[in-house]
Amino acid sequence: MNKFVFTTGALALTLLAGKSLAWDYDGHRLVNQLALASLPTNFPAFVADAAAKERIAFLAGEPDRWRNTPDLSLKHCNAPDHYLDIDDLPVHGLEPASLSPFRYEFTAQILAARAAHADKFPPIDPAKDADRTKALVGFLPWTITEQYAKLKSAFSYLKALEAEGTPEEVGNAHQNIIYLMGVMGHFVGDGAQPLHTTKHFNGWVGDNPRGYTTNKTFHAWIDGGYVQRSGLKREDLFSKVRPARLVSSVESQGIHTNVFPVVMTYLLDQFKLVGPLYELEKEGKLSSTGEVSRSGHDFIAAQMVKGGQMLGDLWLTAWHYAPPDIYLKAQLAKRKLAQEKALEPAKP
């Protein structure tokens, strides 16, 4: 959620009811700041600069700020990046463990399933689908994986520029990395909010045997209202963050190639908490009145820490496994050779 469109009170919750937003701006900032706190001292020093840390925190809200434009092309490509409705995968004949790490291959599978089994899917009213996203179940794990790959690429060319580039080129590479780290943090933070992993993202839909809330303010309340009311203490959260570590099970012959399975495991773990989150609401432990419950407070605090921890791990892994940018190194070597030749004295 974007803090610039969020205010407390019932009116704000009503206005936001139709949007699938995760953590408000302050919450997303905090996830990025928790990730920064987890990084080791040998992580590139420019990231620890006060201005860089502030920009990384600010950029945590960037993908939600993109939501504020009326441009349908941006809405079409941005909105599904914030979620994955895991409980809708079986309807399409898909299992989480077998999903392709390639976004467009997965999209083709989704659309093929809808075409082959049209009877399972109610027709979509075009008037309520201006950005053409209703047939999608979301792209969150692909978005995180792609952002990770972009960050790893940036660390790769930074290494080449540090060896043979100009100070201006190195500075620009630093700024690119700061941007990518900040924006990537938003989506990893989204993943820590269980409502971003389910079709029940804003009140329970369909069969409801346990009588969970169907209130369309539920998502906004968890993102911002309850976070503010529960009085999360930053120092308590930072004390729970362990040092970042390399993610596992993603190496092939010594080359770090694909974090998609790790990202999917992360999201599946949060999906398991959808029911417990609704149970907390049903039991009155996420209430807007009365005493703040310890269980509700601890649930939200744990999710914030999980998001920051996962983000720090991915940042560290991208830096550690960034391969040499062979092409750029070759081009820089050619440039250096040409510059040296230009400085040679002319032959008589």
N, C-alpha and C positions, 0 to 999 in steps of 0.2 A: 504494500500500500504506500502511496505517496503522501508524505506528511502534509504537503501543500494542499491536498484536497481533503484531509482528515481533520475533523474537530470532534470533541467529545459530545455525547448527548444522543438522544433518540433520533433527532433529525438527521444527524450525520450518518448514523447507522442505516437509516431508511434510504438515504441517498446512495449509499454504497452497496446496498443489498444485491444488486444485479451484477457486481463485479467480482471476479475471482482473483483476489489480491492476497499477497502474503506479507506478514509482518509489516508494520508501518515503517516509515523512513527511519525512525530512531532504532527500531528493531533490526533493520537491515544494516544500518551503520554498526550496530553492536556486533553482529555476526562477523563483519569484516574486521572489526577491531579485535575481536577474540582470536581470529585467524592470525592477524599480525602478531599478537602476543605469543602465539605458539611457535613462531619461526625461530630456527637456531641462529646463533650469533654469526655463523659463517655464511648465512644467506646474504645475497648482494646488498651491500651497505646502503646504496642509494634508496632502497625501499624503507629503511629505518629513519630517513630524514623526516622531520616533523611535517613539512609541507607535503611530502609524498604520502605519509600516513593519513593526513587529513583528506587528500584528494581520493585515496583509495576508499576511505570511509564515505565521502560524499557520493562517489560513483556507485555505491551500493544501491542507491535509489534510481539510477539512470533508466533501467528497463521499465520501471513503473512510470517514469516521466514520459516515456514514449507513448504510453497509453493515453495521454491527454490530448493527442492530436486527433482531428477528425479524419485524417487520411486513411482510407480503407486499406490501401496497399500495406501500410505499416501495421495496421491492426491485424491484417491477415497473417503476416509473417511473425509478428511479435506475440500475440495473445496465446497461441498454443505452446509457445516455448516455456511457459510458466507452470505447466502441470502435465501429469500423465494419469489418466483415469484407469488405474490398474484393474479395477473390477469390471471394466468394459472389454478387456482383452479376450476373455473366454468366449464372449458373444461373437467375436470375430474369428474364432478358431485359433487363437494365439495364446501361447504360454510365455510368461515373463522370461524364463530361462532360455528360451529359444529365439528371442528377438534379434533381428539383424542389428549390428551397430551402425548401419548406414540409414540415414534419415529417409531418403527417397525410396529405398527398397522397402522399408517399413510402411511408408505411405501407400505404396502400390499394393501391399498386402491388405491394408485396411480397406482401401477402395475396392479391391477385388472381392473381398468378403461381403461388402455391402451390395455389390452388384450380383453376386451369386446367390445371396440369401436375402433378397429385398423384403421378404415377409417378416424377417426379424427386426427390421428397422423402420420405424414410422417415417412417413414422408416429411421432409423438412420444408417448412414454409419459407420461401425465398425472402419474404418481407421481414422475417425475423432472423435472417442470416446474411446481412449485408456484407460482412467481411468474409463470408464463405468458410467458416470454421466449424460449423455444427456437425459435420460428418467426421471430424477428427477427434481423436482421444488424447491428443497432446503430444508434445515432443521434449519434455523436460530432460530426460536422460541424454538424448542426442544433443541438446543445447549445451549441457554441461560438458559432455565429451568434446564437442567441437570447440568450445571456449578453451578447454584445457589444451587442445592441440594448437590453437592459435598462440596461447601463452608459451608453450614449449618452443614453437617456431621463433617467437620473439627473443627468447633466451638464446636460441641457436645463433641468430644473426647478431645479437649483442656480443657474443663471444668473438665472432669474426671481426666486428667493428672495434672492439677493445684492442685487438692485435694490430689492425692495419687501417682503421678508420680515423676520421677527424674527430676532434672534440665535439663538434656540432652534431655529427652523425651518432656518436655515442649518447649524447644528451637526448636526441630524438628517440633513440631506441629505449632509453630509460622511460621517457614519457609514454611510449607505446605500451611498455610492460605495466606501468602503473595503471593505465586505462584498462587493459585487459584483466588485470587482477581485480580491479574494482567492480567492473561489470560482471565478471564471472561470479563474484561473490553473491550477487543478487540471486542468481539461479540456484546456487548451492543452498543459500538461505531459504529460498522457496521450498526446496526439497525437505527441509527440516520441519516444515509445517505440514502435518499429516493430511490436512484437507486439500493439499495440492497433489495427492496421490489417488483421489477417489472421485467418483461421480457424485458422491454425497458431499460435495465441496461447500455447500451453503444450505444446510438443513437436509435431513434424510429424504430421499426420493424413493418412490415405489413401495414395495412391501415393507412394512415397518413393525414386525412382531414385538420388538422390544420397546416400542413407543418412544423412540428418540425424537428430539425436537425437529420440527420442519420449518422453524423460524428462519426467514431469509436474511436475518441480521447476524446469524451465528458466525459466519466467516469473519466479518468485519469486527465483531466483538472479540474473537480470539486474537486477531491480528493486532488490534490497537487498544480497544477499550479495556479488555481484561489485562493486557500487558501493562497498561498504565495503572490500573487499579491495584494490581497485585504487588506493586512496589518492588519490582526486581532491583536488587542492589548490584551495581556493576562490579564492585569489588568481590562479591560472592561468586559471581559468574567467572571472573578472571582467575579466581583461586582454584576453579575446577578444571581449567584447561591444561591438558598435558602437552609436553613438547610435540611438535609436528613430527610425523614419521612417514616414510615412504609407503605408498599403498602397495599391496602385494597381489600376486596372482595375475600379473599383467605383463610379464616379460616373456619374450619368445626369442630363444637363441641369443640372449644377452641384450636384445633391443627392446626398449620399452615402446610398445606400439598401440595399446588399446586399453583405456580405463573404463570402457563401457560396462563390462561385467561388475566392476567395483561400484560404479555409480548406480547400477540397477540394484545391487544388494543394499546399498544405502537407502534407496527409495522404497524397496520392499520392506525394509525394517520399519520405516515410518508408516507405511501402509498398514502394518499390523497394529498400529496405535490408533487407527480411526475409530474402532469400536470403543476402546478405553476412553478416548476423548469425549465421545458422545455419552458414555456412561457418567463421566465426571459432570457433564452438563445436566444429565437427568437427575443426578443425586444432589444437585444444587451447589456443587463445589466450584462452579465457574460463575457464580451469581454476581449480579451488579449491586446487590444489597447485602447487608449483614457483614459478618467477618470474612476476611479472605481466608480460604481454606489452605492448609499446608499442602495437601495433595494437588490442588489446582495450581498453586504457585510453583511447586516443584516440577510438575509436568512441563509447564511452559519454560521454566529455567533450563531444564534438561534439554529441551529441543533447541534452544538458543545455543547452548554449548555444543551440541551435536553438529549443528550447522557450522559453527566456527571451527570446530575440530576437523571436520571433513574438508573444509575449504583450505585450512592450513596444510593438511596432508597433500592435497592436490597441487597447491602452489609449490610446495617443496619438491614433489615428485616431478613436476614439469621442469623445474630448474635442474634437478639432479640428472635427469635423463635427456636433457636437450642435447641432440647430437651436433657435431660440427656442421656448420652451413658450408658444405664443400663448394657449392656454386659461387656463393658470395666471396669466399676466401680466394677462389681462383680469379674472380673479377677484380678484387682489391689488389691482388698480386700483380695483375696486368697493369692496373692503374699506377701502382708504385713504380713498376719498371718503366712505364712511359714517362712518368715524372722525372725519374733519374736520368733517362736518356735526354730529356729536354734540357737538363742542367749541364750535360756534358759540354765541354768547350768545343766549338766548331773546329773541324780538322782543316789545316791549311791547304 
